[in-house]
């Protein structure tokens, strides 16, 4: 089963604090009934500019309603959102 996971984007003016957004969602395809996804979204930036909202691919885990890991039943593509800090 093919799915695409999209990480969230975020934007803010520079304030010296890190910008992160741990959000993600299945943007293309559909999970099997009762299945859920966990994933570590680790993108962050402090500087003015734009960076991809990256992930830890090894953290991807898709489980069924019984908590059994069914990740191997999926072909997963990732689209990374963007973290943007403006001047």
C-alpha positions in Angstrom: 0.0 0.0 0.0 1.5 3.3 -1.1 1.1 6.5 1.1 2.8 9.9 1.2 3.4 11.6 4.5 3.6 15.4 4.6 5.4 17.2 7.4 3.9 20.5 8.5 5.2 23.9 7.6 5.6 27.0 9.9 6.6 30.6 9.5 7.4 33.4 12.0 9.4 36.6 12.3 12.9 36.4 13.8 12.8 36.4 17.6 15.9 34.4 18.5 13.8 31.4 19.5 13.8 28.1 17.6 11.1 27.3 15.1 9.8 23.8 15.0 6.6 22.1 14.0 6.2 18.3 14.9 3.0 17.9 12.8 2.5 15.5 9.9 -0.3 13.8 8.0 -1.0 11.3 5.3 -1.4 13.5 2.2 -1.7 10.9 -0.5 -3.2 7.4 -0.1 -4.9 6.0 3.0 -4.0 3.9 6.0 -5.7 0.6 6.5 -8.6 0.6 8.9 -7.5 0.9 12.5 -3.9 1.7 11.5 -2.0 4.7 12.9 1.4 6.3 12.2 4.1 7.6 14.6 7.0 9.6 13.3 9.6 12.0 14.8 9.6 15.3 12.9 12.9 16.9 13.9 13.3 20.0 11.7 14.2 23.2 13.4 15.8 26.6 12.7 16.8 29.7 14.6 18.2 31.8 11.7 16.4 33.9 9.2 15.7 31.8 6.1 14.0 28.6 5.0 14.8 25.0 5.9 13.0 21.7 5.3 11.0 20.3 8.2 13.0 17.0 8.3 12.2 13.7 9.9 13.9 10.7 11.5 13.0 8.0 9.0 14.0 5.3 11.4 11.3 6.5 13.8 8.5 5.7 11.3 6.1 3.1 12.8 2.7 2.1 11.4 0.7 -0.1 13.7 -2.6 -1.8 13.4 -5.5 -1.7 15.9 -3.8 -4.4 18.0 -0.5 -2.4 18.2 1.3 -4.8 15.8 3.9 -3.1 13.6 2.7 -3.3 10.0 5.1 -0.7 8.5 6.5 -3.3 6.1 3.1 -3.4 4.4 3.5 0.2 3.2 5.6 1.9 0.7 6.1 5.4 2.2 7.1 8.6 0.4 7.8 11.8 2.4 7.1 15.4 1.4 8.9 17.8 3.7 7.2 21.0 4.8 9.2 24.2 5.2 10.2 26.1 8.3 10.7 29.8 7.5 12.0 32.7 9.7 11.6 36.1 8.2 13.7 39.2 9.2 
